[in-house]
Amino acid sequence: MIRPLSRTALVLDIVGASLLFALFLPMSLVFYSPGQLSTTVAEPVAVAAVVIAAVLQFGAVAVGRLAPGIALSVAWLGAIVQLLAGLGPLPINVAILGVLYATAAWGSTRIFWAGLGSAVIGGIIAALQIVFVNGLAGAGVFGIITTAVALTVVSVLTLGAPWLGGFGWRMVLRWRATRDAQARAEVAAAEEQERVRIARDMHDVVAHSLAVIIAQSDGARYAAASSPQIAAETLGTVAQTARAALSDVRMLLTQLRHRQGVGPQPTIADLEQLFEQVRQAGVEPRVTVDPMPPGEPPGAVQLAVYRILQEALTNAIRHGSGDPVDVRLAWMPDSVRIEVRNRVGDAAAGPAGAGGHGIVGMRERAQLIGGALRAERDGEEFVVHARLPVGESAHSDSVSDLGGDSVSGAASGPASGEETA
């Protein structure tokens, strides 16, 4: 398996392996006394075997990060050359430690376990080589067994130590990858939430503005013949509403282009302007605020109140009978209660789909800050109830105070004529 590796990293590995080769090869050639390099082959053959084994083993180190599987195979080939030449442990064998580290740190699952097996099998073979070929066994059968066992344990531990070190680094790399993946997932989730918020704002702005523009345009068309002055004023209102909507849409599109640039959001101070737009559309909102806000509510609560009222009043304009709309706000110390009640027009008498985008958006806005919202048909009226926590009010309290499951209020299937946006 060839791993992706930068050219710089590969060059550094090759240079490092070359330096180690130049350092440990001379040490290996003089490690034993003259003529004692090998007990089974002539000295020139033993020297050639040392050079070949060194080239193979340090070559394996050079490609250890790039291809751990190939490195392990090449290292085994070098070790076999060393064994066949009757050579004992040499300084060049430090390269094998580096290869075992690489198999545990960067190898695939198969290479990972192959490295562990190589450490165990290699340790046993090295111990038997020392005992039976290099003649380091003790006297008698007991001495041979004792020496072989002791050398096997030492050899396996020596070869297993770098493998364990590579395993530790593998866990570090896996933890980093998991952390980075989690960070990317959190960023993606935040971006998705931002897109949903902007889409919701876009719907609120466009739906409300178009409802006002349509109502005003119809009024201007009817008044054009009998009252040109009223028609001109109405068209002025249409233009003003369109400009405001265009400005809001531009702001939202700017937020899409620049995620960190969040423009100003409407607050409860802008509610009077909203009510005035509804009046200009031909629907009179009868507003009751009791009690008044005890202080400055959090910005998220003010935005939710504005958008919920905007959507509820837009529904009243589009689907209502044209009668006045009752709007009640009650600012409690720990919450704010919203109620919007309007008569349903004749055009909405037939069945309508449940949970339109506008109702879903209102509910999501309430739930986003821990509140709850219920929209339902009540006889000839359509009613929106909402409760939004201002302080540390629990979400469960919001749901229970509305008298039931806030989600099912609109999703369970409205009575005929439920308003949707």
C-alpha positions, -999 to 999 in steps of 0.1 A, spaced: 0 0 0 14 34 -11 4 62 13 1 98 3 33 115 14 47 149 5 79 151 -15 96 169 13 88 142 38 100 115 14 133 133 8 138 137 45 132 100 50 157 90 23 184 114 36 179 102 72 181 65 61 213 73 41 229 90 71 221 60 93 235 36 66 267 56 65 269 55 103 260 19 111 276 0 82 312 7 92 303 -1 129 288 -34 118 319 -43 97 342 -39 128 316 -51 154 333 -85 157 370 -93 158 387 -99 125 377 -132 110 348 -135 135 321 -118 115 306 -151 105 311 -187 116 297 -203 84 310 -184 54 343 -168 43 351 -133 54 346 -117 20 312 -133 16 303 -122 51 313 -86 44 292 -86 12 263 -100 31 266 -72 56 266 -46 29 236 -62 11 216 -66 44 224 -30 53 212 -17 19 180 -36 21 172 -27 58 180 10 55 163 11 22 132 -2 40 136 26 65 137 51 36 102 40 24 88 32 58 63 60 59 55 58 22 48 21 20 50 3 53 41 -31 38 69 -29 12 93 -17 39 84 -47 60 90 -72 31 123 -56 22 135 -56 58 126 -93 61 147 -99 29 176 -82 45 173 -102 77 171 -135 56 204 -125 39 219 -119 73 207 -152 86 219 -172 56 253 -157 59 255 -168 96 258 -133 108 248 -125 144 231 -93 156 248 -62 141 244 -24 145 227 -23 111 197 -41 127 186 -8 143 169 -3 109 145 -31 117 133 -13 147 124 17 125 105 -5 101 85 -21 129 76 14 142 64 24 107 42 -7 103 24 1 136 22 38 131 12 41 94 4 6 81 -30 -7 72 -47 -30 95 -31 -60 79 3 -45 79 -2 -34 115 -7 -70 127 20 -83 103 44 -59 121 34 -74 155 38 -109 141 72 -100 127 84 -87 160 75 -120 177 87 -144 150 118 -123 144 127 -123 180 124 -161 182 144 -166 150 171 -141 163 173 -160 196 177 -194 179 203 -180 155 224 -167 184 221 -200 204 226 -226 177 246 -208 149 267 -184 168 273 -209 196 263 -189 226 243 -216 243 251 -227 278 264 -261 289 239 -290 288 203 -292 277 192 -270 306 217 -243 298 206 -243 261 169 -241 270 175 -213 296 197 -193 272 172 -197 244 143 -186 265 161 -157 279 173 -145 245 138 -150 230 123 -128 257 149 -101 253 147 -102 215 109 -101 214 108 -72 239 135 -54 219 116 -57 186 82 -52 203 92 -19 219 93 2 187 61 -15 175 44 -4 207 58 31 201 43 31 166 10 19 180 10 49 204 16 73 176 -11 56 155 -36 63 184 -24 100 184 -30 103 147 -65 86 150 -74 110 178 -63 140 157 -83 127 128 -114 122 150 -110 157 165 -106 173 131 -136 154 117 -157 165 147 -146 201 142 -155 199 105 -189 184 114 -195 212 140 -186 238 114 -209 221 88 -237 220 113 -233 256 122 -233 266 85 -264 245 80 -281 262 109 -271 296 95 -285 287 61 -318 276 77 -320 308 97 -313 329 66 -339 309 46 -364 314 74 -357 352 75 -360 353 37 -393 336 39 -406 360 66 -394 391 48 -406 381 13 -440 366 24 -449 395 46 -438 422 21 -456 405 -8 -488 401 12 -487 439 20 -479 448 -16 -506 426 -30 -532 440 -7 -521 476 -13 -520 470 -51 -556 457 -51 -567 487 -31 -550 511 -54 -566 494 -84 -600 497 -70 -594 533 -59 -578 545 -91 -610 556 -108 -628 572 -79 -600 584 -56 -568 590 -75 -552 607 -44 -558 576 -23 -545 554 -51 -513 575 -53 -508 572 -16 -513 535 -17 -488 531 -45 -463 550 -24 -469 525 4 -463 497 -21 -430 513 -32 -419 519 4 -427 483 14 -409 469 -17 -378 490 -10 -377 478 27 -381 442 15 -353 447 -11 -330 461 16 -337 431 39 -331 406 11 -298 423 2 -288 421 39 -296 384 40 -277 378 7 -247 396 22 -248 373 52 -247 343 27 -216 358 10 -199 367 43 -209 343 70 -193 364 98 -210 396 88 -244 396 106 -265 426 99 -289 443 123 -320 423 132 -354 436 140 -364 441 177 -396 449 196 -389 486 189 -397 478 152 -431 463 160 -450 496 156 -437 499 120 -448 463 114 -483 471 127 -484 502 105 -476 481 75 -504 457 84 -528 487 88 -518 500 53 -526 465 39 -562 470 51 -561 449 83 -564 466 117 -542 450 144 -557 455 179 -526 454 201 -526 448 238 -494 447 258 -500 438 294 -478 437 313 -451 457 296 -415 443 294 -398 447 328 -365 456 311 -346 450 279 -354 415 267 -325 394 252 -319 401 215 -329 365 205 -362 369 223 -369 402 206 -361 387 172 -383 357 178 -412 379 190 -409 401 159 -407 372 134 -436 353 150 -458 383 149 -448 391 114 -457 357 101 -489 355 121 -500 389 108 -490 379 72 -512 348 75 -541 371 87 -536 393 57 -535 365 32 -561 341 47 -582 362 71 -616 378 65 -602 413 67 -616 419 102 -594 433 129 -567 410 143 -563 407 181 -526 407 192 -518 402 228 -484 404 244 -478 396 281 -443 401 294 -438 381 325 -406 381 346 -395 348 331 -414 346 298 -434 364 272 -467 351 260 -480 358 224 -515 354 211 -526 364 176 -563 357 168 -581 365 135 -612 354 117 -607 330 88 -619 343 54 -643 325 31 -615 317 7 -599 296 35 -630 275 41 -617 245 23 -591 220 36 -556 232 37 -523 215 42 -509 212 77 -478 229 89 -469 253 60 -435 268 59 -446 298 78 -461 278 107 -431 255 108 -408 286 108 -427 301 137 -425 269 157 -388 265 149 -382 301 161 -399 294 194 -381 261 199 -348 276 190 -348 297 222 -365 270 244 -401 281 238 -431 265 223 -458 275 198 -492 262 188 -512 272 157 -547 259 153 -582 265 141 -607 276 169 -642 277 154 -642 306 129 -609 319 141 -573 310 136 -552 313 168 -514 314 173 -503 308 209 -466 311 218 -446 312 250 -409 322 249 -386 320 280 -369 353 288 -347 340 316 -338 304 326 -374 291 321 -373 254 312 -384 242 278 -407 216 293 -426 244 312 -431 262 279 -447 231 263 -469 223 293 -481 259 298 -494 259 262 -517 231 272 -502 202 252 -477 192 227 -467 223 208 -455 203 178 -487 184 173 -508 215 175 -504 221 138 -488 189 126 -515 165 137 -539 177 111 -557 210 112 -594 216 109 -605 227 75 -593 261 66 -561 261 87 -539 289 75 -506 281 60 -478 302 46 
